[in-house]
Structures are given as C-alpha cells and as structure tokens.
Amino acid sequence: MKSSPSGGSDRPDDLARDVGATVRARRTEVGLSIAELARRTGVSGPFISQLEAGRSSLSIPTLYRIAEALGVSPNALLPGASTQQLVTRAGHGMVIPATESPSPQEPRLITRTGPGVALEGYHYVITPSDDEQQWYQHRGEDVVYVIVGRIVVEFEDGREVDLGPGDALHHDGEVPHRWRLVGDEPAEAVIVVTVPS
C-alpha cells in the first residue's frame, strides 16, 4: 500500500505500520489467534505476523477478507480519521494494490476512512501491463463507472458485462468478480463500494 497527502500516513512504511497495529489490536480484542485469523482469511500465519509487525502490505481483496474475519469494515483498518468531509486532490489518495502480484493495478482511495465509514471510492487507471486481477467478493454493493477506455467486468458464474466511456454497472459485491482491460489502450474508472458495518 502507498499513501499520499490526502489522508492517512505520509509513507508506505507508515501505512503498513498503522494497518498492522490496527489489525493486531482488533484481533486481540476479538480473541483470535494469528493462526485462526490466517485460516479465516486464506493467508499464512507468517503473513499475518509480518502484517501486524508493519513489515508487509496487503491488497484490497486481502484487506476485505481480514476485515470480514475481524468483524469490521475495511475502512476501520485503514489510518485516518472519519471526519465529516475529505477533499482528495487530483493525483493524491492512499494507493492500495488490487492484487499481491508484481505488477498490480494500483487504485487510489478517494474517500475518507475510519470506523463507521461504509462507503469506499477508488480511482483506477488500468493499463495493458497490469497483472490479472484477483477474484474479489465482499458484503455490500459496487458501482463501476468508466471514464475512459473499455473494461469487461467478469463474474465467477460466467456472466460478463462490457463497459465503455460513460457506462456504469451496479452489482452485488457478494458474487465473486473482477475486471479486465479490453484492447491496448488504458482505461480509467471510478469504483464505489459499500460495505455494511
């Protein structure tokens, strides 16, 4: 994960430390062992240990699985304050990789964070060199709005929805989904996610 001046920590190291400390505190509060949290989220125990020590970052899908296992919203695990208002300037916002691969899509979080914040907005720029996105699912709903280019939203049940500039898709987040670029030109999209507390 990376961050920038619009919210959260100033450096990736600070962000990893802040998220790790929050995960450790919440895990302890709910009485889960590292091994049990790892089992519930489909990651290794050493990964959870490194995350809690601030020595590992995580992708959006992993953030969501950890939040679900800990009984909180993903926003509650991210640094920052749930103030009444947040302005995210162009080119700023916390960057959270979309996968844990070498060349992930790197969306910028453009909404505020903190406990009780159920809305998340991400600005994506998807390029041909990005790695394939992981399947992703969560409680709540998604809205995908394409600004430039073309993407296909795939659902694990075989459905596909082709979206171009100005097109939007509103769908249930609990159905595993991912998107891929169509063609050789980059695409730009805004994804808005709601996750019930």
DRENLO-391056 format. One record per residue: chain; residue in one letter; residue number from 1; x, y, z of N, C-alpha, C in turn. Coordinates in steps of 0.2 Angstrom, whole numbers, plus 5000, padded with zeros to 4 digits. Layout:
REM residues N
> mol | type | seq | n.X | n.Y | n.Z | ca.X | ca.Y | ca.Z | c.X | c.Y | c.Z
> A | A | NUM | X | Y | Z | X | Y | Z | X | Y | Z
...
REM end
This chain:
REM residues 197
> mol | type | seq | n.X | n.Y | n.Z | ca.X | ca.Y | ca.Z | c.X | c.Y | c.Z
> A | M | 1 | 5004 | 4994 | 5000 | 5000 | 5000 | 5000 | 5004 | 5006 | 5000
> A | K | 2 | 5002 | 5011 | 4997 | 5005 | 5018 | 4997 | 5000 | 5023 | 4999
> A | S | 3 | 5003 | 5029 | 5001 | 4998 | 5034 | 5003 | 5001 | 5041 | 5001
> A | S | 4 | 4997 | 5046 | 5001 | 4999 | 5052 | 4999 | 4995 | 5057 | 5004
> A | P | 5 | 4996 | 5064 | 5003 | 4994 | 5069 | 5007 | 4987 | 5069 | 5009
> A | S | 6 | 4982 | 5066 | 5005 | 4975 | 5067 | 5006 | 4973 | 5063 | 5012
> A | G | 7 | 4976 | 5059 | 5015 | 4974 | 5055 | 5020 | 4978 | 5050 | 5022
> A | G | 8 | 4978 | 5048 | 5029 | 4982 | 5043 | 5031 | 4990 | 5045 | 5032
> A | S | 9 | 4994 | 5040 | 5031 | 5001 | 5041 | 5033 | 5004 | 5044 | 5027
> A | D | 10 | 5010 | 5047 | 5028 | 5014 | 5050 | 5023 | 5018 | 5045 | 5019
> A | R | 11 | 5020 | 5040 | 5021 | 5025 | 5035 | 5018 | 5022 | 5028 | 5018
> A | P | 12 | 5024 | 5024 | 5013 | 5021 | 5017 | 5013 | 5023 | 5013 | 5020
> A | D | 13 | 5029 | 5014 | 5022 | 5031 | 5011 | 5029 | 5026 | 5013 | 5034
> A | D | 14 | 5024 | 5019 | 5035 | 5020 | 5021 | 5040 | 5013 | 5018 | 5039
> A | L | 15 | 5011 | 5018 | 5033 | 5004 | 5015 | 5032 | 5004 | 5007 | 5034
> A | A | 16 | 5009 | 5004 | 5032 | 5010 | 4997 | 5034 | 5010 | 4996 | 5041
> A | R | 17 | 5014 | 5000 | 5045 | 5014 | 5000 | 5052 | 5007 | 5002 | 5055
> A | D | 18 | 5004 | 5007 | 5053 | 4997 | 5009 | 5055 | 4992 | 5003 | 5054
> A | V | 19 | 4992 | 5000 | 5048 | 4987 | 4995 | 5047 | 4988 | 4989 | 5051
> A | G | 20 | 4995 | 4987 | 5052 | 4997 | 4981 | 5055 | 4995 | 4982 | 5063
> A | A | 21 | 4996 | 4988 | 5066 | 4994 | 4989 | 5073 | 4987 | 4988 | 5074
> A | T | 22 | 4983 | 4991 | 5069 | 4976 | 4991 | 5070 | 4973 | 4983 | 5069
> A | V | 23 | 4976 | 4980 | 5064 | 4974 | 4973 | 5064 | 4976 | 4969 | 5070
> A | R | 24 | 4982 | 4970 | 5073 | 4984 | 4966 | 5079 | 4979 | 4968 | 5085
> A | A | 25 | 4977 | 4975 | 5086 | 4973 | 4977 | 5091 | 4966 | 4974 | 5091
> A | R | 26 | 4963 | 4974 | 5084 | 4957 | 4971 | 5083 | 4957 | 4963 | 5084
> A | R | 27 | 4962 | 4960 | 5082 | 4962 | 4953 | 5083 | 4963 | 4951 | 5090
> A | T | 28 | 4966 | 4955 | 5094 | 4967 | 4953 | 5101 | 4960 | 4955 | 5104
> A | E | 29 | 4957 | 4960 | 5102 | 4951 | 4962 | 5105 | 4945 | 4957 | 5104
> A | V | 30 | 4945 | 4953 | 5099 | 4940 | 4948 | 5097 | 4942 | 4941 | 5099
> A | G | 31 | 4949 | 4941 | 5102 | 4951 | 4934 | 5104 | 4953 | 4929 | 5099
> A | L | 32 | 4955 | 4931 | 5093 | 4958 | 4927 | 5088 | 4965 | 4926 | 5088
> A | S | 33 | 4968 | 4920 | 5087 | 4975 | 4919 | 5087 | 4977 | 4921 | 5080
> A | I | 34 | 4983 | 4922 | 5079 | 4986 | 4923 | 5072 | 4984 | 4917 | 5067
> A | A | 35 | 4985 | 4911 | 5070 | 4983 | 4905 | 5066 | 4976 | 4905 | 5063
> A | E | 36 | 4971 | 4907 | 5068 | 4964 | 4907 | 5066 | 4963 | 4913 | 5062
> A | L | 37 | 4965 | 4918 | 5062 | 4964 | 4924 | 5058 | 4967 | 4922 | 5051
> A | A | 38 | 4973 | 4919 | 5051 | 4976 | 4917 | 5044 | 4971 | 4912 | 5041
> A | R | 39 | 4968 | 4907 | 5045 | 4964 | 4902 | 5042 | 4958 | 4905 | 5039
> A | R | 40 | 4955 | 4910 | 5043 | 4948 | 4913 | 5041 | 4949 | 4917 | 5034
> A | T | 41 | 4955 | 4920 | 5033 | 4956 | 4924 | 5028 | 4960 | 4921 | 5022
> A | G | 42 | 4962 | 4915 | 5023 | 4966 | 4911 | 5017 | 4973 | 4913 | 5016
> A | V | 43 | 4976 | 4916 | 5021 | 4983 | 4918 | 5020 | 4987 | 4914 | 5026
> A | S | 44 | 4994 | 4915 | 5025 | 4998 | 4911 | 5030 | 4998 | 4914 | 5037
> A | G | 45 | 5000 | 4911 | 5042 | 5001 | 4914 | 5049 | 5007 | 4919 | 5048
> A | P | 46 | 5013 | 4917 | 5045 | 5018 | 4922 | 5044 | 5016 | 4928 | 5041
> A | F | 47 | 5012 | 4928 | 5036 | 5009 | 4934 | 5033 | 5006 | 4938 | 5038
> A | I | 48 | 5002 | 4935 | 5042 | 4998 | 4939 | 5047 | 5003 | 4942 | 5052
> A | S | 49 | 5008 | 4938 | 5054 | 5013 | 4941 | 5059 | 5017 | 4947 | 5056
> A | Q | 50 | 5019 | 4946 | 5049 | 5023 | 4951 | 5046 | 5018 | 4958 | 5045
> A | L | 51 | 5012 | 4957 | 5044 | 5007 | 4962 | 5043 | 5007 | 4966 | 5049
> A | E | 52 | 5006 | 4962 | 5055 | 5005 | 4965 | 5061 | 5011 | 4969 | 5064
> A | A | 53 | 5017 | 4967 | 5061 | 5023 | 4970 | 5063 | 5025 | 4976 | 5059
> A | G | 54 | 5020 | 4977 | 5054 | 5022 | 4983 | 5049 | 5027 | 4981 | 5044
> A | R | 55 | 5028 | 4975 | 5042 | 5033 | 4973 | 5038 | 5030 | 4970 | 5031
> A | S | 56 | 5024 | 4970 | 5030 | 5020 | 4968 | 5024 | 5014 | 4972 | 5023
> A | S | 57 | 5013 | 4973 | 5016 | 5007 | 4977 | 5014 | 5002 | 4972 | 5012
> A | L | 58 | 4996 | 4974 | 5010 | 4991 | 4969 | 5008 | 4987 | 4972 | 5002
> A | S | 59 | 4984 | 4968 | 4998 | 4980 | 4970 | 4993 | 4972 | 4972 | 4995
> A | I | 60 | 4969 | 4975 | 4991 | 4962 | 4976 | 4993 | 4958 | 4970 | 4994
> A | P | 61 | 4958 | 4964 | 4990 | 4954 | 4958 | 4992 | 4956 | 4955 | 4999
> A | T | 62 | 4963 | 4955 | 5001 | 4965 | 4953 | 5007 | 4963 | 4958 | 5013
> A | L | 63 | 4963 | 4964 | 5012 | 4961 | 4969 | 5016 | 4953 | 4967 | 5018
> A | Y | 64 | 4949 | 4966 | 5013 | 4942 | 4964 | 5014 | 4941 | 4958 | 5018
> A | R | 65 | 4945 | 4953 | 5016 | 4944 | 4946 | 5020 | 4946 | 4947 | 5027
> A | I | 66 | 4952 | 4951 | 5028 | 4954 | 4952 | 5035 | 4949 | 4956 | 5039
> A | A | 67 | 4946 | 4961 | 5036 | 4941 | 4965 | 5039 | 4935 | 4961 | 5041
> A | E | 68 | 4933 | 4957 | 5036 | 4927 | 4952 | 5037 | 4928 | 4947 | 5043
> A | A | 69 | 4934 | 4944 | 5043 | 4936 | 4940 | 5049 | 4936 | 4943 | 5055
> A | L | 70 | 4938 | 4950 | 5056 | 4938 | 4953 | 5062 | 4932 | 4957 | 5064
> A | G | 71 | 4927 | 4956 | 5059 | 4920 | 4959 | 5061 | 4920 | 4967 | 5060
> A | V | 72 | 4924 | 4970 | 5056 | 4924 | 4977 | 5055 | 4924 | 4979 | 5047
> A | S | 73 | 4923 | 4985 | 5046 | 4923 | 4987 | 5039 | 4930 | 4988 | 5037
> A | P | 74 | 4932 | 4987 | 5030 | 4939 | 4988 | 5028 | 4941 | 4995 | 5030
> A | N | 75 | 4937 | 5000 | 5030 | 4939 | 5007 | 5032 | 4941 | 5008 | 5039
> A | A | 76 | 4939 | 5003 | 5043 | 4941 | 5004 | 5050 | 4948 | 5001 | 5051
> A | L | 77 | 4951 | 4998 | 5047 | 4958 | 4995 | 5047 | 4963 | 5000 | 5044
> A | L | 78 | 4960 | 5005 | 5040 | 4965 | 5010 | 5037 | 4966 | 5016 | 5042
> A | P | 79 | 4972 | 5019 | 5041 | 4973 | 5025 | 5045 | 4969 | 5031 | 5043
> A | G | 80 | 4968 | 5036 | 5047 | 4965 | 5042 | 5045 | 4959 | 5043 | 5050
> A | A | 81 | 4956 | 5048 | 5050 | 4950 | 5050 | 5054 | 4944 | 5050 | 5050
> A | S | 82 | 4938 | 5048 | 5052 | 4932 | 5048 | 5049 | 4929 | 5055 | 5050
> A | T | 83 | 4932 | 5060 | 5047 | 4930 | 5067 | 5048 | 4924 | 5068 | 5044
> A | Q | 84 | 4920 | 5073 | 5045 | 4914 | 5074 | 5041 | 4915 | 5075 | 5033
> A | Q | 85 | 4921 | 5078 | 5031 | 4922 | 5079 | 5025 | 4930 | 5078 | 5023
> A | L | 86 | 4931 | 5076 | 5017 | 4938 | 5075 | 5014 | 4938 | 5077 | 5007
> A | V | 87 | 4943 | 5081 | 5006 | 4944 | 5083 | 4999 | 4950 | 5079 | 4996
> A | T | 88 | 4950 | 5075 | 4991 | 4956 | 5072 | 4988 | 4957 | 5075 | 4982
> A | R | 89 | 4963 | 5078 | 4982 | 4966 | 5082 | 4976 | 4968 | 5077 | 4970
> A | A | 90 | 4968 | 5079 | 4964 | 4970 | 5075 | 4959 | 4977 | 5073 | 4960
> A | G | 91 | 4978 | 5066 | 4958 | 4984 | 5063 | 4959 | 4986 | 5061 | 4966
> A | H | 92 | 4981 | 5062 | 4971 | 4983 | 5061 | 4978 | 4978 | 5055 | 4980
> A | G | 93 | 4979 | 5053 | 4986 | 4974 | 5047 | 4989 | 4979 | 5041 | 4991
> A | M | 94 | 4977 | 5038 | 4996 | 4980 | 5031 | 4998 | 4980 | 5026 | 4992
> A | V | 95 | 4985 | 5023 | 4990 | 4986 | 5018 | 4985 | 4986 | 5012 | 4988
> A | I | 96 | 4981 | 5007 | 4986 | 4981 | 5001 | 4989 | 4981 | 4996 | 4983
> A | P | 97 | 4986 | 4992 | 4982 | 4986 | 4987 | 4976 | 4980 | 4983 | 4976
> A | A | 98 | 4978 | 4981 | 4970 | 4972 | 4977 | 4968 | 4974 | 4970 | 4969
> A | T | 99 | 4980 | 4968 | 4968 | 4982 | 4961 | 4969 | 4989 | 4961 | 4973
> A | E | 100 | 4991 | 4955 | 4975 | 4998 | 4955 | 4978 | 5003 | 4952 | 4973
> A | S | 101 | 5002 | 4954 | 4967 | 5007 | 4952 | 4962 | 5012 | 4957 | 4960
> A | P | 102 | 5017 | 4955 | 4956 | 5022 | 4960 | 4955 | 5020 | 4967 | 4951
> A | S | 103 | 5015 | 4966 | 4947 | 5013 | 4972 | 4943 | 5005 | 4973 | 4944
> A | P | 104 | 5003 | 4975 | 4950 | 4996 | 4976 | 4951 | 4993 | 4982 | 4949
> A | Q | 105 | 4986 | 4982 | 4948 | 4983 | 4988 | 4947 | 4984 | 4992 | 4953
> A | E | 106 | 4984 | 4999 | 4953 | 4986 | 5002 | 4959 | 4980 | 5008 | 4960
> A | P | 107 | 4974 | 5006 | 4962 | 4969 | 5011 | 4963 | 4971 | 5016 | 4969
> A | R | 108 | 4968 | 5022 | 4968 | 4969 | 5027 | 4974 | 4962 | 5027 | 4977
> A | L | 109 | 4963 | 5027 | 4984 | 4957 | 5028 | 4988 | 4955 | 5035 | 4988
> A | I | 110 | 4949 | 5037 | 4986 | 4947 | 5044 | 4986 | 4942 | 5046 | 4991
> A | T | 111 | 4940 | 5042 | 4995 | 4936 | 5043 | 5001 | 4939 | 5043 | 5007
> A | R | 112 | 4935 | 5045 | 5013 | 4938 | 5045 | 5019 | 4938 | 5038 | 5022
> A | T | 113 | 4942 | 5037 | 5028 | 4942 | 5031 | 5031 | 4940 | 5032 | 5038
> A | G | 114 | 4940 | 5026 | 5042 | 4939 | 5026 | 5049 | 4933 | 5022 | 5051
> A | P | 115 | 4932 | 5020 | 5057 | 4926 | 5016 | 5059 | 4920 | 5019 | 5057
> A | G | 116 | 4915 | 5015 | 5055 | 4908 | 5018 | 5054 | 4908 | 5021 | 5047
> A | V | 117 | 4913 | 5021 | 5043 | 4913 | 5024 | 5036 | 4911 | 5018 | 5031
> A | A | 118 | 4905 | 5017 | 5028 | 4903 | 5012 | 5024 | 4904 | 5012 | 5017
> A | L | 119 | 4906 | 5018 | 5015 | 4907 | 5020 | 5008 | 4915 | 5020 | 5006
> A | E | 120 | 4917 | 5017 | 5001 | 4924 | 5017 | 4998 | 4923 | 5019 | 4991
> A | G | 121 | 4927 | 5024 | 4989 | 4928 | 5026 | 4982 | 4935 | 5025 | 4980
> A | Y | 122 | 4936 | 5022 | 4974 | 4943 | 5021 | 4971 | 4943 | 5023 | 4964
> A | H | 123 | 4949 | 5027 | 4962 | 4950 | 5029 | 4956 | 4955 | 5024 | 4953
> A | Y | 124 | 4954 | 5021 | 4947 | 4958 | 5016 | 4944 | 4960 | 5018 | 4937
> A | V | 125 | 4967 | 5017 | 4936 | 4969 | 5018 | 4929 | 4972 | 5011 | 4928
> A | I | 126 | 4969 | 5008 | 4923 | 4971 | 5001 | 4921 | 4975 | 5001 | 4915
> A | T | 127 | 4980 | 4998 | 4915 | 4985 | 4998 | 4909 | 4986 | 4990 | 4906
> A | P | 128 | 4988 | 4990 | 4900 | 4989 | 4983 | 4897 | 4995 | 4979 | 4901
> A | S | 129 | 4999 | 4983 | 4905 | 5005 | 4979 | 4908 | 5003 | 4977 | 4915
> A | D | 130 | 4997 | 4979 | 4918 | 4995 | 4977 | 4924 | 4993 | 4969 | 4924
> A | D | 131 | 4995 | 4966 | 4930 | 4994 | 4959 | 4931 | 4986 | 4958 | 4931
> A | E | 132 | 4984 | 4952 | 4930 | 4977 | 4950 | 4930 | 4974 | 4951 | 4937
> A | Q | 133 | 4968 | 4954 | 4938 | 4965 | 4955 | 4944 | 4963 | 4948 | 4948
> A | Q | 134 | 4963 | 4948 | 4954 | 4961 | 4943 | 4958 | 4953 | 4943 | 4958
> A | W | 135 | 4950 | 4937 | 4959 | 4943 | 4937 | 4961 | 4942 | 4940 | 4967
> A | Y | 136 | 4937 | 4944 | 4968 | 4936 | 4948 | 4974 | 4928 | 4948 | 4975
> A | Q | 137 | 4927 | 4947 | 4982 | 4920 | 4947 | 4984 | 4920 | 4950 | 4991
> A | H | 138 | 4914 | 4953 | 4993 | 4913 | 4956 | 4999 | 4905 | 4957 | 5000
> A | R | 139 | 4904 | 4958 | 5006 | 4897 | 4960 | 5008 | 4896 | 4967 | 5005
> A | G | 140 | 4890 | 4969 | 5003 | 4888 | 4976 | 5000 | 4888 | 4976 | 4993
> A | E | 141 | 4888 | 4982 | 4990 | 4887 | 4983 | 4983 | 4893 | 4987 | 4980
> A | D | 142 | 4893 | 4987 | 4973 | 4898 | 4990 | 4969 | 4895 | 4994 | 4964
> A | V | 143 | 4897 | 5000 | 4962 | 4896 | 5004 | 4956 | 4902 | 5005 | 4953
> A | V | 144 | 4902 | 5003 | 4946 | 4908 | 5004 | 4942 | 4906 | 5009 | 4937
> A | Y | 145 | 4910 | 5014 | 4936 | 4909 | 5020 | 4931 | 4915 | 5021 | 4927
> A | V | 146 | 4915 | 5019 | 4920 | 4920 | 5020 | 4916 | 4921 | 5027 | 4913
> A | I | 147 | 4927 | 5030 | 4914 | 4928 | 5037 | 4912 | 4931 | 5037 | 4905
> A | V | 148 | 4936 | 5033 | 4904 | 4940 | 5032 | 4898 | 4941 | 5025 | 4896
> A | G | 149 | 4941 | 5022 | 4890 | 4943 | 5016 | 4888 | 4937 | 5011 | 4889
> A | R | 150 | 4939 | 5004 | 4889 | 4934 | 4999 | 4889 | 4937 | 4994 | 4894
> A | I | 151 | 4932 | 4991 | 4898 | 4934 | 4985 | 4903 | 4928 | 4980 | 4902
> A | V | 152 | 4929 | 4974 | 4904 | 4924 | 4969 | 4905 | 4924 | 4967 | 4912
> A | V | 153 | 4918 | 4968 | 4915 | 4918 | 4965 | 4922 | 4915 | 4958 | 4922
> A | E | 154 | 4919 | 4953 | 4925 | 4918 | 4946 | 4924 | 4915 | 4944 | 4931
> A | F | 155 | 4910 | 4939 | 4931 | 4908 | 4936 | 4937 | 4910 | 4929 | 4937
> A | E | 156 | 4911 | 4926 | 4943 | 4913 | 4919 | 4943 | 4908 | 4914 | 4940
> A | D | 157 | 4902 | 4916 | 4940 | 4897 | 4912 | 4937 | 4896 | 4912 | 4930
> A | G | 158 | 4901 | 4916 | 4927 | 4902 | 4916 | 4919 | 4899 | 4922 | 4916
> A | R | 159 | 4895 | 4926 | 4919 | 4892 | 4932 | 4916 | 4898 | 4937 | 4915
> A | E | 160 | 4897 | 4941 | 4910 | 4902 | 4946 | 4908 | 4898 | 4953 | 4906
> A | V | 161 | 4901 | 4958 | 4908 | 4897 | 4965 | 4906 | 4903 | 4969 | 4903
> A | D | 162 | 4902 | 4971 | 4897 | 4906 | 4976 | 4893 | 4905 | 4983 | 4895
> A | L | 163 | 4909 | 4987 | 4897 | 4908 | 4994 | 4899 | 4913 | 4999 | 4895
> A | G | 164 | 4910 | 5004 | 4892 | 4914 | 5009 | 4889 | 4913 | 5016 | 4892
> A | P | 165 | 4916 | 5021 | 4889 | 4916 | 5028 | 4892 | 4909 | 5030 | 4894
> A | G | 166 | 4907 | 5032 | 4900 | 4901 | 5034 | 4902 | 4896 | 5029 | 4904
> A | D | 167 | 4898 | 5022 | 4903 | 4894 | 5017 | 4906 | 4895 | 5015 | 4913
> A | A | 168 | 4890 | 5013 | 4916 | 4890 | 5011 | 4924 | 4887 | 5005 | 4925
> A | L | 169 | 4889 | 5001 | 4930 | 4887 | 4995 | 4932 | 4886 | 4995 | 4939
> A | H | 170 | 4880 | 4993 | 4942 | 4879 | 4992 | 4949 | 4877 | 4985 | 4950
> A | H | 171 | 4881 | 4982 | 4955 | 4881 | 4975 | 4956 | 4882 | 4973 | 4963
> A | D | 172 | 4880 | 4967 | 4965 | 4881 | 4964 | 4972 | 4888 | 4962 | 4973
> A | G | 173 | 4891 | 4964 | 4978 | 4898 | 4963 | 4979 | 4899 | 4956 | 4981
> A | E | 174 | 4894 | 4952 | 4984 | 4895 | 4945 | 4986 | 4896 | 4940 | 4981
> A | V | 175 | 4895 | 4942 | 4975 | 4896 | 4937 | 4969 | 4903 | 4939 | 4967
> A | P | 176 | 4908 | 4933 | 4967 | 4915 | 4935 | 4965 | 4915 | 4938 | 4958
> A | H | 177 | 4920 | 4943 | 4958 | 4920 | 4947 | 4952 | 4927 | 4950 | 4951
> A | R | 178 | 4929 | 4952 | 4945 | 4935 | 4955 | 4944 | 4934 | 4959 | 4937
> A | W | 179 | 4939 | 4963 | 4935 | 4938 | 4966 | 4928 | 4944 | 4966 | 4925
> A | R | 180 | 4944 | 4966 | 4918 | 4950 | 4966 | 4914 | 4949 | 4971 | 4908
> A | L | 181 | 4955 | 4973 | 4906 | 4955 | 4978 | 4901 | 4953 | 4975 | 4894
> A | V | 182 | 4950 | 4979 | 4890 | 4948 | 4977 | 4883 | 4953 | 4982 | 4878
> A | G | 183 | 4957 | 4979 | 4874 | 4961 | 4982 | 4870 | 4968 | 4984 | 4873
> A | D | 184 | 4971 | 4988 | 4869 | 4978 | 4990 | 4871 | 4979 | 4997 | 4874
> A | E | 185 | 4973 | 5001 | 4874 | 4973 | 5007 | 4877 | 4971 | 5007 | 4885
> A | P | 186 | 4974 | 5011 | 4889 | 4972 | 5011 | 4896 | 4965 | 5013 | 4897
> A | A | 187 | 4962 | 5011 | 4902 | 4956 | 5013 | 4904 | 4956 | 5016 | 4911
> A | E | 188 | 4951 | 5021 | 4912 | 4951 | 5024 | 4919 | 4944 | 5023 | 4921
> A | A | 189 | 4943 | 5022 | 4927 | 4936 | 5020 | 4930 | 4936 | 5022 | 4938
> A | V | 190 | 4930 | 5024 | 4940 | 4929 | 5025 | 4947 | 4925 | 5019 | 4950
> A | I | 191 | 4927 | 5016 | 4955 | 4923 | 5011 | 4958 | 4921 | 5013 | 4965
> A | V | 192 | 4914 | 5013 | 4966 | 4912 | 5015 | 4973 | 4909 | 5008 | 4976
> A | V | 193 | 4911 | 5007 | 4982 | 4910 | 5001 | 4986 | 4906 | 5003 | 4992
> A | T | 194 | 4901 | 4999 | 4994 | 4898 | 5000 | 5000 | 4899 | 4993 | 5004
> A | V | 195 | 4901 | 4994 | 5010 | 4902 | 4988 | 5015 | 4898 | 4989 | 5021
> A | P | 196 | 4893 | 4985 | 5023 | 4889 | 4986 | 5029 | 4894 | 4985 | 5035
> A | S | 197 | 4893 | 4989 | 5040 | 4897 | 4989 | 5046 | 4895 | 4982 | 5049
REM end
